[in-house]
Amino acid sequence: MGIAGAGAGEVIAEGVLAIEMTANASDLKLFIHPHPTLSQTIMESAEMYFGQSTHAYRPKRKR
């Protein structure tokens, strides 16, 4: 897991834990993430992978 930017130190611990326990995207989306925190972005990323994110902006399709 690579993380860069402001607040990266708050999120890297979750990435290290996920790597240590060989977690996959399904595991990451099931972890408990406090709201609102930066660690929640890990869960959101995993949910986006499965198309299940509730906080993602999805523009309407042009017909």
C-alpha positions in Angstrom: 0.0 0.0 0.0 1.3 3.4 -0.9 0.0 6.5 0.7 1.2 10.1 0.1 -0.1 13.5 1.2 -1.4 15.3 4.2 -2.8 12.8 6.8 -1.0 9.8 5.4 0.4 9.0 8.8 -3.1 8.5 10.1 -3.9 5.9 7.4 -0.7 3.9 6.9 -1.3 1.8 10.1 -4.4 0.3 8.5 -2.5 -0.5 5.4 0.3 -2.2 7.3 -2.2 -4.3 9.3 -4.1 -5.3 6.1 -0.8 -6.4 4.5 0.2 -8.3 7.6 -3.1 -10.2 7.8 -3.2 -10.7 4.0 -6.5 -8.9 3.7 -8.2 -8.5 0.3 -10.7 -5.9 -0.8 -13.6 -7.8 0.7 -11.9 -7.8 4.1 -11.1 -4.1 3.9 -14.7 -3.1 3.3 -15.8 -5.1 6.3 -13.3 -3.5 8.8 -14.9 -1.1 11.2 -14.0 2.5 10.1 -15.0 5.5 12.3 -16.8 8.3 10.6 -15.6 10.9 9.7 -12.0 9.9 9.5 -9.3 9.5 6.9 -9.2 5.8 7.5 -12.7 5.6 6.1 -11.2 6.3 2.6 -9.7 2.8 2.7 -13.2 1.3 3.2 -14.6 3.6 0.5 -11.9 2.5 -2.0 -12.7 -1.2 -1.3 -16.4 -0.5 -1.7 -15.7 1.3 -5.0 -13.9 -1.8 -6.2 -17.1 -3.7 -5.8 -19.3 -0.8 -7.0 -21.0 -0.5 -3.6 -19.7 2.9 -2.3 -22.5 5.0 -0.9 -20.4 8.2 -0.8 -19.1 8.3 -4.3 -20.2 10.9 -6.8 -21.8 9.2 -9.8 -22.8 11.6 -12.5 -25.9 10.9 -14.6 -25.2 9.2 -17.9 -25.8 11.2 -21.0 -28.2 9.5 -23.3 
